[in-house]
Amino acid sequence: MTIESLSDLKRTALHELHLELGAKMVPFAGYAMPVQYPDGVLKEHLHTREKAGLFDVSHMGQAFLRTTETPIGSEEAHRAVADAIETLVPGEIRKLKKGGLRYSVFLNDQGGILDDLMITRPEEDARQGALFLVVNAAVKDRDFDLLKEKLSGRTTLEILESRSLLAIQGPKAAGVVEALLPGSGAQGFMTMRARAWNGVEVFVSRCGYTGEDGFEISVPDTHAGDLARALLDHPDVAPAGLGARDSLRLEAGLCLYGHDIDETTSPVEADLAFAIGKRRREEGGFPGAARILKELAESPKRKRVGIRPEGRAPAREGTEIQTTDGVRIGVVTSGGFGPSVNGPVAMGYVAADFAAPGTALNLIVRGKALAARVVAMPFAPHRYFRG
C-alpha cells in the first residue's frame, strides 16, 4: 500500500518519524501505523525480548474520568468515581492504591466484553476523584460514548486528544527510562507516576503488552517526537511496529480485542477471571453478573486455551479446531510464528471438556488436519518487574 493511499487516515504525532525510520505504514483502527521497520518483524521481536523495543501506541484512547458528586481531592471523591465506573466493569476499583493500575473490561448486559482497558488511580492528592483510562483504538469512540451515557450526572470525561502514548518494552527498558526520567526504574509493576520531562508533565506507567518489563509513557503531542528520539538514541533501543507487537503479545498469551475477546465472550471463558474482584464476586452489581457468576461457580462451556501445532505450519485466526475423531470443538482466534519459541503458536476457544493441557487436537489448515495439542500459556515466560 502506498503512502498516498493512507492519506485519508489519522496520523499520530510520530508519523514523520516513522517515515524517517523507513517504516512500512498500514491502516489500523483508522490510523496510518507502522507495521514494521527495515529490520523486519522477526528482528524487532527478538530485539524487544533481548534489549528494548519502542512502540508508538498513540492511537489508543486516553482520558480522565472525574466524579462530579463531590469535590476532587479526597478519599470520598475516589470512592465516588470508583463506584461510578464499577457499574460498567467487574474490577475492584475502590481499593486501588494511589498510583495503582488495574486491568479490567467493559461489559454488556449479557456479560460479553465490550473492550479491555487499563484503569489508573493517580498518585497525587489533588487528583483523587479522577481515574486515568487507556482503551483500545478500534472502539475508543464507543467506549467514551458508553462512559458519557451511563455515567451522566455522576462524572465528566476529559478525552486527551493531544497526548501521545509510547511503549518501551524489554529487559533493558528500565535503565533507558531511568536515565531520562529519574525514579522510574524503581516504580513497581502496575503503577503510574506523573513526572516532569523538558518542562511538561508525562505519565509513566510500568506496564505493557509484551510479557516483558516495560513502560508506557503518556506525553503531550508537542513533545512526543523529542521523547521518542531521546529513547531511540540509546543503543539498546530499536523501533518496533505492529507486527512485532502482535507476535510478542501472542507469545505472552495476551488477548487482542476483536479477535480473542469480543461482545460474545465472557471474562471467565477468556481466562480473564482475575479481572473480577473478590468483593465484586460477592456483591455482583456489574453488567452480565448473573452469567459471569454462574460461570465462575460452574465453569463455562468453552475456554480460551493455548495451542502448539506440531511441525512448522502456523494456524491462523479462523482455523477450525477438531478432536482427533474429527468433531468440531472450537476455532483459533490468534495464531502465527513465535520467534522466541521458534515455532508456531496459537490460541483459541475449545469446548471445556477439551481444554486440559496435553489434549490432542487437529487443526484444519487448507483442508488438511494438522496435529496439535493444548498447552499452558504463556508460550514465552512473563518477565514483569516484581522488585
NUVEX-531853 format. One record per residue: residue in one letter; x, y, z of N, C-alpha, C, O in turn. Coordinates in steps of 0.1 Angstrom, whole numbers. Layout:
// residues N
A	X	Y	Z	X	Y	Z	X	Y	Z	X	Y	Z $
...
//
This chain:
// residues 387
M	9	-12	0	0	0	0	9	13	0	19	13	8 $
T	6	22	-8	14	34	-9	10	44	2	0	43	8 $
I	20	53	4	17	63	14	5	72	10	-3	76	18 $
E	4	74	-3	-7	83	-8	-21	77	-4	-30	84	-1 $
S	-22	63	-5	-35	57	-2	-38	57	13	-49	54	17 $
L	-28	61	21	-31	62	35	-34	77	39	-36	80	51 $
S	-35	85	29	-36	100	33	-49	103	40	-50	114	46 $
D	-60	95	38	-72	99	45	-73	93	59	-84	95	66 $
L	-63	87	63	-63	81	77	-57	91	87	-50	100	83 $
K	-61	89	100	-55	97	110	-40	94	112	-36	83	108 $
R	-33	104	117	-18	102	119	-15	105	133	-21	114	139 $
T	-6	97	139	-1	101	152	10	112	151	14	115	140 $
A	13	117	163	24	128	163	37	123	158	46	131	155 $
L	39	110	158	52	104	154	52	100	139	62	93	135 $
H	42	104	131	41	99	118	54	102	109	59	93	103 $
E	59	114	110	70	118	102	83	110	107	91	107	99 $
L	84	107	120	95	99	125	94	85	119	105	80	116 $
H	82	79	119	81	66	113	86	66	99	94	56	95 $
L	82	76	91	87	76	77	102	78	76	109	71	68 $
E	107	86	85	122	89	85	129	76	88	140	73	83 $
L	123	67	97	129	55	101	127	43	91	132	32	93 $
G	120	46	80	118	36	70	106	27	72	107	15	67 $
A	97	31	80	86	22	84	77	18	72	75	27	63 $
K	72	6	72	61	3	63	48	6	70	45	1	80 $
M	40	15	64	28	20	71	16	13	65	15	10	53 $
V	6	10	74	-6	2	71	-18	9	78	-16	15	88 $
P	-30	7	73	-42	12	80	-44	3	93	-43	-10	92 $
F	-47	9	104	-50	1	116	-59	10	125	-55	21	129 $
A	-71	6	127	-81	13	136	-82	27	132	-84	36	140 $
G	-82	30	119	-84	43	114	-72	52	113	-73	64	110 $
Y	-61	46	117	-48	54	117	-38	47	107	-39	36	103 $
A	-29	55	102	-17	50	95	-7	47	105	-2	56	112 $
M	-3	34	106	5	29	117	17	21	111	15	15	100 $
P	28	21	117	40	13	113	38	-2	116	37	-5	128 $
V	38	-10	106	37	-25	109	51	-31	111	52	-40	118 $
Q	61	-25	104	75	-29	106	84	-19	101	80	-10	93 $
Y	97	-20	105	108	-11	100	117	-20	92	115	-32	90 $
P	128	-14	86	136	-22	77	142	-35	82	144	-44	75 $
D	144	-36	95	150	-48	101	140	-60	100	144	-71	101 $
G	127	-57	100	117	-67	99	111	-72	112	117	-69	123 $
V	100	-78	112	92	-82	124	101	-92	132	101	-90	145 $
L	107	-101	127	114	-111	134	125	-105	143	126	-108	155 $
K	133	-96	137	144	-89	144	138	-80	155	144	-79	166 $
E	128	-73	151	122	-64	161	116	-71	173	118	-67	185 $
H	110	-82	171	105	-91	181	116	-96	190	116	-94	203 $
L	127	-101	185	138	-107	193	146	-96	200	151	-98	211 $
H	147	-84	193	154	-73	200	146	-68	212	152	-65	222 $
T	133	-68	211	125	-65	223	127	-75	234	128	-71	246 $
R	127	-87	231	129	-98	241	143	-97	247	145	-100	259 $
E	153	-92	239	167	-92	244	171	-79	250	179	-78	260 $
K	166	-68	244	170	-54	249	158	-46	251	152	-46	262 $
A	154	-37	241	142	-29	243	137	-25	230	144	-20	221 $
G	124	-26	228	117	-21	216	108	-9	219	102	-9	230 $
L	108	1	210	99	12	212	88	12	203	89	11	190 $
F	76	13	208	63	12	200	55	25	201	55	31	212 $
D	50	29	190	40	40	190	26	34	192	21	28	184 $
V	20	37	204	6	32	207	-3	44	209	-12	44	217 $
S	0	55	202	-7	68	204	-21	67	198	-29	76	201 $
H	-24	57	190	-38	55	185	-48	51	196	-60	52	195 $
M	-42	46	207	-51	42	219	-58	54	224	-54	66	222 $
G	-69	52	231	-77	63	237	-72	65	251	-71	56	259 $
Q	-70	78	254	-66	82	268	-76	92	273	-81	101	265 $
A	-79	91	286	-89	100	291	-88	101	306	-83	91	313 $
F	-93	112	312	-95	113	327	-110	112	329	-118	120	323 $
L	-114	103	338	-128	103	343	-129	109	357	-121	104	365 $
R	-137	119	359	-137	126	372	-151	126	378	-161	127	370 $
T	-152	124	391	-165	125	397	-170	139	397	-162	149	398 $
T	-183	141	397	-190	154	399	-198	154	411	-205	163	414 $
E	-198	143	419	-206	141	430	-201	147	443	-208	149	453 $
T	-187	150	443	-181	155	455	-168	162	450	-163	158	440 $
P	-163	172	457	-151	179	452	-139	170	451	-137	161	459 $
I	-132	172	440	-120	164	437	-109	167	448	-108	178	453 $
G	-102	156	452	-91	158	461	-93	151	474	-86	155	484 $
S	-101	141	475	-103	134	488	-106	120	486	-108	115	474 $
E	-105	112	496	-108	98	496	-123	96	492	-126	86	485 $
E	-131	105	497	-146	104	493	-147	105	478	-156	99	472 $
A	-140	114	472	-141	116	458	-136	104	450	-142	100	440 $
H	-125	97	455	-121	85	448	-132	74	450	-135	67	440 $
R	-138	73	461	-149	63	463	-160	66	453	-166	57	448 $
A	-163	79	451	-174	82	442	-171	78	428	-180	73	421 $
V	-159	82	423	-156	78	409	-154	63	407	-158	58	396 $
A	-149	57	417	-148	42	417	-161	35	416	-163	26	408 $
D	-170	40	425	-184	34	425	-191	36	411	-198	27	407 $
A	-188	47	405	-194	50	392	-189	40	381	-197	34	375 $
I	-176	39	380	-171	30	369	-173	16	373	-173	7	363 $
E	-175	12	385	-177	-2	389	-191	-6	384	-194	-18	384 $
T	-200	3	379	-212	-1	373	-210	-6	359	-220	-12	353 $
L	-198	-4	354	-195	-9	340	-185	-19	339	-184	-26	329 $
V	-177	-21	349	-166	-31	349	-167	-40	362	-173	-36	372 $
P	-161	-52	361	-162	-61	373	-150	-60	382	-149	-68	392 $
G	-141	-51	380	-129	-49	388	-132	-43	401	-142	-36	403 $
E	-122	-45	410	-123	-38	423	-115	-25	422	-103	-25	423 $
I	-122	-14	420	-116	-1	417	-115	7	430	-106	15	432 $
R	-124	5	439	-124	12	452	-111	10	459	-105	20	465 $
K	-105	-2	459	-93	-5	467	-80	-2	460	-70	-5	465 $
L	-81	3	448	-69	7	441	-61	17	450	-66	27	455 $
K	-48	14	452	-39	23	459	-36	35	450	-37	34	438 $
K	-32	46	457	-28	58	449	-16	54	440	-6	48	444 $
G	-17	57	427	-7	54	418	-8	40	412	0	36	404 $
G	-19	32	416	-20	19	411	-28	17	398	-38	25	396 $
L	-25	7	390	-32	4	378	-39	-9	379	-36	-17	387 $
R	-50	-10	372	-57	-23	372	-62	-25	357	-68	-17	351 $
Y	-60	-38	353	-66	-42	340	-81	-46	343	-84	-53	353 $
S	-90	-42	334	-104	-45	335	-110	-46	322	-104	-45	311 $
V	-123	-48	322	-131	-50	310	-144	-42	311	-151	-43	322 $
F	-149	-36	301	-162	-31	300	-171	-42	296	-167	-50	287 $
L	-183	-44	302	-192	-55	299	-205	-50	294	-210	-39	298 $
N	-211	-58	286	-225	-56	282	-235	-63	291	-230	-71	300 $
D	-248	-62	289	-257	-68	299	-257	-83	298	-263	-89	307 $
Q	-252	-89	287	-251	-103	286	-238	-109	291	-235	-121	290 $
G	-229	-100	297	-216	-105	302	-206	-106	292	-195	-111	295 $
G	-208	-101	280	-198	-100	269	-189	-88	271	-192	-78	277 $
I	-177	-89	265	-167	-79	267	-168	-69	256	-166	-72	244 $
L	-171	-56	260	-171	-45	250	-157	-40	247	-155	-35	236 $
D	-148	-41	257	-134	-37	255	-126	-41	267	-132	-42	278 $
D	-113	-42	266	-105	-43	278	-97	-30	279	-94	-24	269 $
L	-94	-26	291	-88	-13	294	-79	-13	306	-80	-23	314 $
M	-71	-3	307	-64	0	320	-70	11	327	-73	22	321 $
I	-71	9	340	-77	20	349	-67	23	359	-62	14	366 $
T	-63	36	361	-53	40	370	-58	50	380	-66	60	376 $
R	-55	49	392	-58	59	402	-46	68	404	-35	63	408 $
P	-47	81	400	-35	89	401	-29	89	415	-36	87	425 $
E	-16	92	416	-10	93	429	-12	105	437	-13	105	449 $
E	-14	117	430	-14	130	436	-27	132	444	-38	128	439 $
D	-26	138	456	-38	141	464	-48	149	456	-60	147	457 $
A	-43	159	449	-51	168	442	-60	162	431	-69	167	426 $
R	-55	149	426	-63	142	416	-72	131	421	-77	123	413 $
Q	-73	130	434	-82	120	439	-96	123	435	-101	134	437 $
G	-103	113	430	-116	115	424	-116	115	409	-126	116	402 $
A	-104	113	403	-102	111	389	-96	97	387	-89	92	395 $
L	-98	92	375	-92	79	371	-87	81	357	-93	87	348 $
F	-75	77	354	-68	77	341	-71	64	334	-68	54	339 $
L	-77	66	322	-81	54	314	-74	53	301	-71	63	295 $
V	-70	41	297	-65	38	284	-73	27	278	-73	16	284 $
V	-79	30	266	-88	20	260	-82	17	246	-74	24	241 $
N	-88	7	240	-83	2	226	-88	12	215	-98	18	216 $
A	-79	13	205	-81	23	195	-94	20	187	-101	30	184 $
A	-96	8	183	-107	4	174	-121	8	179	-130	10	172 $
V	-122	8	193	-135	10	199	-135	22	209	-144	23	217 $
K	-125	30	208	-124	41	218	-136	50	217	-140	55	228 $
D	-141	54	206	-152	63	205	-165	56	212	-172	63	219 $
R	-166	43	209	-178	36	216	-176	36	231	-186	38	238 $
D	-164	34	235	-161	33	250	-164	47	256	-170	48	266 $
F	-159	58	250	-162	71	255	-176	74	255	-181	81	265 $
D	-184	70	245	-198	73	244	-205	65	256	-215	70	262 $
L	-200	53	258	-206	45	269	-204	52	282	-214	53	290 $
L	-192	57	285	-190	64	298	-198	76	299	-204	79	310 $
K	-200	84	288	-208	96	289	-222	93	291	-229	100	299 $
E	-227	83	285	-241	79	286	-245	73	299	-254	77	306 $
K	-237	63	303	-241	55	315	-237	62	328	-244	60	338 $
L	-227	71	328	-223	78	340	-227	93	340	-221	101	348 $
S	-236	97	331	-241	110	331	-246	115	344	-254	107	350 $
G	-242	127	348	-247	132	361	-238	128	373	-239	133	384 $
R	-229	118	371	-220	113	381	-206	117	379	-198	118	388 $
T	-202	118	366	-188	120	362	-188	129	350	-198	132	343 $
T	-176	135	347	-172	141	335	-161	134	329	-153	128	336 $
L	-160	134	315	-149	127	308	-141	137	300	-146	144	292 $
E	-128	138	303	-119	146	296	-111	137	287	-102	130	291 $
I	-114	137	274	-106	129	264	-94	136	260	-94	148	257 $
L	-82	129	262	-69	135	260	-65	134	245	-57	126	242 $
E	-71	142	237	-69	141	222	-54	145	219	-50	141	208 $
S	-48	153	227	-35	159	223	-23	153	231	-13	159	233 $
R	-25	140	235	-14	133	241	-11	120	233	-19	113	228 $
S	2	117	232	7	105	226	10	95	237	11	98	248 $
L	12	82	232	15	72	241	26	63	235	24	57	224 $
L	37	63	242	49	55	238	51	43	247	50	44	259 $
A	53	31	241	56	19	249	70	15	247	74	12	235 $
I	78	14	257	91	9	256	92	-4	264	89	-4	277 $
Q	95	-15	258	93	-28	264	106	-36	262	113	-36	252 $
G	110	-44	272	121	-53	272	130	-52	284	128	-43	292 $
P	139	-61	286	147	-62	298	156	-50	300	160	-47	312 $
K	159	-42	290	168	-30	291	159	-17	293	165	-7	294 $
A	146	-19	292	138	-7	292	139	2	305	140	14	304 $
A	140	-5	317	141	2	329	153	12	330	152	23	334 $
G	165	7	325	177	15	325	175	27	316	180	38	319 $
V	169	25	304	168	35	295	158	46	300	161	58	299 $
V	147	42	306	137	52	311	143	59	323	140	71	325 $
E	150	52	332	155	58	344	165	69	340	165	79	347 $
A	173	67	329	182	78	326	175	91	321	181	102	323 $
L	163	89	315	156	101	311	146	107	321	144	119	322 $
L	141	97	329	130	101	339	134	95	352	129	84	356 $
P	143	101	359	149	95	372	138	92	382	128	99	384 $
G	139	80	388	129	75	397	120	64	391	114	56	398 $
S	119	64	377	111	55	371	115	40	372	107	31	373 $
G	128	38	373	133	25	374	130	18	387	130	5	387 $
A	126	25	397	122	20	410	107	18	411	102	12	421 $
Q	100	22	401	85	21	402	81	6	402	88	-3	396 $
G	71	3	410	66	-11	410	58	-14	397	53	-5	390 $
F	56	-27	394	48	-31	383	33	-27	386	28	-28	397 $
M	27	-22	375	13	-18	376	11	-6	385	2	-5	393 $
T	21	4	383	20	17	390	22	28	379	28	26	369 $
M	17	40	383	19	52	374	23	63	383	18	65	394 $
R	33	71	377	37	83	384	38	94	374	42	92	362 $
A	34	106	378	35	118	370	49	124	372	54	125	383 $
R	56	126	361	70	131	362	71	143	352	63	145	342 $
A	81	151	354	84	162	345	95	158	335	105	152	339 $
W	93	162	323	103	160	312	103	172	303	93	174	296 $
N	115	178	302	116	190	293	105	200	295	100	206	285 $
G	101	202	308	91	212	311	76	208	309	68	217	311 $
V	74	196	306	60	191	305	57	179	314	67	172	318 $
E	45	177	318	41	166	326	39	153	317	32	153	307 $
V	46	142	321	44	130	315	39	120	325	42	121	337 $
F	31	110	321	26	99	330	33	86	326	32	81	315 $
V	41	81	336	49	70	334	43	58	341	42	57	353 $
S	38	48	333	32	36	338	41	24	336	46	22	325 $
R	43	16	346	52	4	345	42	-8	341	37	-14	350 $
C	40	-9	328	31	-19	323	34	-21	308	44	-16	303 $
G	26	-29	301	28	-31	287	21	-44	283	14	-50	291 $
Y	23	-47	270	15	-59	265	24	-68	257	20	-73	246 $
T	36	-70	262	45	-80	255	50	-91	264	56	-101	259 $
G	46	-91	277	51	-101	286	64	-97	292	69	-103	302 $
E	71	-86	287	83	-81	292	81	-70	303	70	-64	303 $
D	92	-67	310	92	-55	318	91	-43	308	96	-44	297 $
G	85	-32	313	85	-21	304	76	-10	309	71	-11	320 $
F	74	0	301	67	13	305	59	18	293	62	15	281 $
E	48	24	297	40	32	287	41	46	292	38	49	304 $
I	44	56	283	46	70	287	37	78	279	37	79	267 $
S	28	85	286	18	94	281	25	108	281	29	113	291 $
V	26	114	269	33	127	267	26	136	258	19	131	248 $
P	26	149	260	19	158	251	24	156	236	36	154	234 $
D	15	157	227	19	155	213	31	164	209	40	160	201 $
T	31	176	214	42	186	211	56	181	215	66	186	209 $
H	57	172	224	70	167	229	72	152	226	82	146	229 $
A	62	146	219	63	131	216	75	128	208	82	118	210 $
G	77	136	197	88	133	188	102	134	195	111	126	193 $
D	103	144	203	116	146	211	118	135	220	130	130	222 $
L	108	131	227	109	119	237	112	106	229	121	99	234 $
A	106	104	218	108	92	211	123	91	206	130	81	207 $
R	128	103	201	142	103	196	151	102	208	162	95	206 $
A	148	107	219	157	106	231	158	91	235	169	86	239 $
L	147	84	234	147	70	238	154	62	227	162	53	231 $
L	152	65	215	159	58	204	174	61	203	182	53	197 $
D	178	72	209	193	75	210	200	64	218	213	63	216 $
H	194	57	227	201	47	235	204	35	226	195	31	219 $
P	216	30	227	220	19	218	212	6	221	211	-3	212 $
D	205	5	232	197	-7	234	183	-7	229	176	-17	229 $
V	179	5	223	165	7	219	164	7	204	172	13	197 $
A	154	-1	199	152	-1	184	137	1	182	129	-3	191 $
P	132	7	171	118	9	169	112	-4	165	118	-13	159 $
A	99	-6	169	92	-19	166	78	-15	162	72	-5	168 $
G	72	-23	153	59	-19	148	48	-29	152	50	-37	161 $
L	37	-28	146	25	-36	150	27	-51	148	22	-59	156 $
G	36	-55	138	38	-69	136	45	-75	148	40	-86	153 $
A	55	-69	153	62	-74	165	53	-73	177	54	-82	186 $
R	46	-62	178	37	-61	190	27	-73	190	24	-78	201 $
D	22	-77	179	12	-88	178	19	-101	182	14	-109	189 $
S	31	-104	176	37	-117	179	42	-117	194	42	-128	200 $
L	46	-106	199	50	-106	213	38	-108	222	40	-116	232 $
R	27	-102	220	16	-104	229	10	-118	227	5	-124	237 $
L	11	-124	215	6	-138	213	15	-147	221	9	-156	228 $
E	28	-146	220	37	-154	228	34	-153	243	36	-162	251 $
A	30	-141	247	27	-138	262	13	-143	266	10	-142	277 $
G	5	-148	256	-8	-153	259	-18	-142	262	-27	-145	270 $
L	-16	-130	256	-25	-119	259	-35	-117	248	-32	-119	236 $
C	-47	-113	252	-58	-112	243	-57	-99	234	-52	-89	239 $
L	-62	-100	222	-64	-89	213	-78	-86	211	-85	-95	207 $
Y	-83	-74	215	-98	-72	214	-102	-73	200	-95	-68	191 $
G	-114	-79	198	-119	-80	184	-115	-93	178	-120	-97	167 $
H	-106	-100	184	-101	-113	179	-102	-124	190	-110	-133	188 $
D	-95	-123	201	-96	-132	212	-107	-130	222	-112	-139	229 $
I	-112	-117	222	-123	-113	231	-132	-104	223	-127	-96	215 $
D	-145	-105	225	-155	-96	219	-168	-96	227	-168	-100	238 $
E	-178	-90	221	-191	-89	228	-198	-102	231	-207	-102	240 $
T	-194	-113	226	-200	-126	229	-192	-133	239	-196	-143	245 $
T	-180	-128	242	-170	-136	251	-171	-130	265	-171	-118	268 $
S	-172	-139	275	-172	-135	289	-158	-136	294	-149	-143	289 $
P	-155	-128	305	-141	-129	311	-138	-142	316	-126	-146	316 $
V	-147	-150	320	-144	-164	325	-140	-173	313	-130	-180	314 $
E	-148	-173	303	-144	-180	291	-130	-177	286	-122	-185	282 $
A	-127	-164	287	-114	-158	281	-103	-160	291	-92	-155	288 $
D	-105	-167	302	-94	-169	312	-89	-155	317	-78	-153	320 $
L	-99	-146	319	-96	-133	325	-103	-131	338	-106	-120	342 $
A	-106	-142	345	-114	-141	357	-106	-133	368	-112	-128	377 $
F	-93	-132	366	-85	-124	376	-90	-110	376	-87	-103	386 $
A	-96	-105	366	-101	-91	365	-114	-89	373	-119	-78	373 $
I	-119	-100	378	-132	-99	386	-128	-99	401	-123	-109	406 $
G	-130	-87	407	-125	-86	421	-133	-94	431	-144	-98	428 $
K	-127	-97	442	-133	-106	452	-146	-100	457	-156	-107	458 $
R	-146	-87	461	-159	-81	465	-169	-81	454	-181	-83	457 $
R	-165	-79	442	-175	-79	431	-181	-93	429	-192	-94	425 $
R	-173	-104	431	-178	-117	430	-189	-120	441	-199	-127	439 $
E	-187	-113	453	-196	-115	464	-209	-106	462	-220	-110	465 $
E	-207	-94	457	-218	-84	456	-225	-84	442	-237	-80	441 $
G	-217	-87	432	-223	-85	418	-224	-71	415	-215	-63	419 $
G	-235	-67	409	-237	-52	406	-230	-47	394	-229	-35	392 $
F	-225	-56	385	-218	-52	372	-226	-58	361	-233	-68	363 $
P	-225	-53	349	-233	-59	338	-230	-73	335	-219	-78	336 $
G	-241	-81	333	-239	-95	330	-234	-103	342	-229	-115	340 $
A	-236	-98	354	-232	-105	366	-238	-119	367	-231	-129	372 $
A	-250	-121	364	-257	-134	365	-250	-145	357	-247	-155	363 $
R	-247	-142	345	-239	-151	336	-225	-154	342	-221	-165	343 $
I	-218	-143	345	-204	-144	349	-203	-152	362	-194	-160	363 $
L	-211	-149	372	-210	-155	385	-214	-170	383	-208	-178	390 $
K	-223	-173	375	-227	-187	372	-215	-195	366	-212	-206	370 $
E	-208	-188	356	-197	-195	350	-185	-197	360	-178	-207	360 $
L	-183	-187	369	-173	-189	379	-176	-201	388	-167	-208	393 $
A	-189	-202	391	-193	-213	400	-193	-227	393	-190	-237	400 $
E	-197	-227	381	-200	-240	374	-190	-243	363	-191	-254	357 $
S	-182	-233	359	-173	-234	347	-181	-231	334	-192	-236	333 $
P	-174	-224	325	-181	-221	312	-181	-233	303	-174	-243	305 $
K	-189	-232	292	-190	-243	283	-178	-243	273	-175	-254	267 $
R	-171	-232	272	-159	-232	263	-148	-224	271	-151	-216	279 $
K	-136	-226	267	-125	-219	273	-114	-215	263	-112	-222	253 $
R	-108	-204	266	-96	-200	258	-84	-208	262	-81	-209	274 $
V	-77	-213	252	-65	-222	256	-54	-218	246	-56	-212	236 $
G	-42	-222	251	-30	-221	242	-29	-234	234	-33	-245	238 $
I	-24	-233	222	-23	-244	212	-9	-244	206	-5	-234	201 $
R	-2	-255	206	10	-257	199	8	-267	187	7	-279	189 $
P	8	-261	175	7	-271	163	20	-278	162	31	-273	165 $
E	19	-291	158	31	-299	155	36	-295	141	29	-291	133 $
G	49	-296	139	55	-292	126	57	-277	126	58	-271	137 $
R	58	-271	114	62	-257	113	51	-248	107	52	-236	107 $
A	40	-254	103	29	-247	97	21	-239	107	16	-246	117 $
P	19	-226	106	11	-219	116	-4	-221	113	-8	-223	102 $
A	-12	-219	123	-26	-220	122	-31	-205	125	-30	-200	136 $
R	-37	-199	115	-41	-185	116	-55	-184	122	-63	-194	124 $
E	-59	-171	125	-72	-169	130	-83	-174	121	-82	-173	109 $
G	-93	-181	127	-104	-187	119	-102	-201	116	-111	-208	112 $
T	-90	-207	119	-88	-221	117	-97	-230	126	-98	-227	138 $
E	-104	-239	120	-113	-248	128	-104	-258	136	-94	-263	132 $
I	-109	-260	149	-103	-269	158	-112	-281	159	-124	-280	162 $
Q	-106	-293	157	-114	-306	158	-108	-315	168	-96	-314	172 $
T	-116	-325	173	-110	-336	181	-102	-345	171	-103	-343	159 $
T	-95	-354	176	-87	-363	168	-97	-372	160	-93	-379	151 $
D	-110	-373	164	-120	-380	157	-128	-372	147	-137	-377	140 $
G	-124	-359	145	-130	-351	135	-142	-343	139	-150	-339	131 $
V	-145	-342	152	-156	-334	157	-152	-320	160	-142	-317	166 $
R	-159	-310	154	-156	-296	156	-158	-292	170	-169	-294	176 $
I	-148	-286	177	-149	-282	191	-145	-268	193	-146	-263	204 $
G	-141	-260	183	-137	-247	185	-130	-240	173	-130	-246	162 $
V	-124	-229	176	-118	-221	165	-106	-213	170	-106	-209	182 $
V	-96	-212	162	-84	-204	165	-87	-189	164	-94	-185	154 $
T	-84	-181	174	-86	-167	174	-74	-159	171	-75	-147	166 $
S	-62	-164	174	-49	-158	171	-39	-169	168	-39	-179	175 $
G	-31	-167	158	-21	-177	156	-10	-171	146	-12	-162	139 $
G	2	-177	147	13	-173	139	26	-180	144	26	-189	151 $
F	37	-174	139	50	-180	143	55	-172	155	55	-160	156 $
G	60	-180	165	65	-174	177	80	-174	176	87	-184	178 $
P	86	-162	173	101	-162	172	109	-166	184	119	-173	183 $
S	104	-163	196	111	-167	208	110	-182	211	119	-187	217 $
V	100	-188	206	99	-203	208	102	-211	196	103	-223	196 $
N	106	-203	185	110	-209	172	100	-219	167	104	-230	163 $
G	87	-216	167	77	-224	161	64	-218	162	62	-207	167 $
P	54	-225	156	40	-219	155	34	-219	169	35	-229	176 $
V	26	-209	172	18	-208	184	4	-203	180	3	-196	170 $
A	-6	-206	189	-19	-202	186	-27	-202	199	-23	-208	209 $
M	-38	-194	199	-48	-195	210	-62	-195	204	-64	-191	192 $
G	-71	-201	211	-85	-202	206	-94	-207	217	-90	-209	228 $
Y	-106	-209	213	-116	-214	222	-120	-229	218	-122	-232	207 $
V	-121	-237	228	-125	-251	227	-135	-254	237	-136	-248	247 $
A	-143	-265	234	-153	-269	244	-145	-273	257	-134	-279	256 $
A	-151	-270	268	-144	-271	281	-139	-285	284	-128	-286	291 $
D	-145	-295	279	-140	-309	281	-127	-312	274	-120	-322	277 $
F	-123	-303	265	-110	-305	257	-100	-294	260	-91	-292	253 $
A	-101	-287	272	-93	-276	275	-81	-279	283	-72	-271	286 $
A	-79	-292	288	-68	-295	297	-55	-296	289	-55	-301	278 $
P	-44	-290	294	-31	-291	287	-28	-305	284	-30	-315	292 $
G	-22	-307	272	-19	-321	268	-29	-327	259	-26	-337	252 $
T	-41	-321	258	-52	-327	250	-48	-326	235	-44	-315	230 $
A	-49	-337	228	-46	-338	214	-57	-332	206	-69	-334	209 $
L	-53	-324	195	-63	-317	187	-59	-319	172	-48	-323	169 $
N	-68	-316	163	-65	-314	149	-69	-300	145	-79	-295	149 $
L	-60	-294	138	-63	-280	132	-65	-282	117	-57	-288	110 $
I	-76	-277	112	-79	-278	98	-73	-267	90	-79	-256	89 $
V	-62	-269	84	-54	-259	76	-54	-263	61	-49	-273	58 $
R	-60	-254	53	-62	-257	39	-68	-270	36	-63	-278	27 $
G	-78	-274	44	-85	-286	42	-78	-299	48	-83	-310	47 $
K	-66	-297	53	-59	-308	59	-59	-307	74	-58	-297	80 $
A	-59	-319	81	-59	-320	95	-44	-320	100	-37	-329	97 $
L	-40	-310	107	-27	-309	113	-27	-312	128	-36	-306	135 $
A	-19	-320	133	-19	-324	147	-14	-312	155	-5	-305	151 $
A	-20	-311	167	-17	-301	177	-20	-305	191	-26	-316	192 $
R	-17	-297	201	-20	-301	214	-23	-288	222	-18	-277	219 $
V	-31	-289	232	-34	-278	242	-22	-277	251	-17	-287	256 $
V	-17	-265	253	-6	-262	262	-10	-250	271	-19	-242	268 $
A	-3	-250	282	-5	-239	292	1	-226	286	12	-227	279 $
M	-5	-215	288	1	-202	284	7	-195	296	3	-198	308 $
P	17	-186	295	22	-181	282	31	-190	275	37	-199	281 $
F	33	-188	262	43	-196	254	57	-192	258	66	-200	259 $
A	59	-179	260	72	-173	265	70	-168	279	59	-161	281 $
P	79	-170	288	76	-166	302	75	-151	304	82	-144	298 $
H	65	-147	312	64	-133	316	76	-129	324	81	-137	333 $
R	81	-117	322	92	-112	329	89	-98	335	98	-89	334 $
Y	78	-97	340	74	-84	346	82	-81	358	87	-90	365 $
F	84	-68	361	92	-63	372	85	-66	385	73	-62	387 $
R	91	-73	394	85	-77	407	93	-71	419	90	-75	430 $
G	102	-62	417	111	-58	427	103	-48	437	109	-43	446 $
//
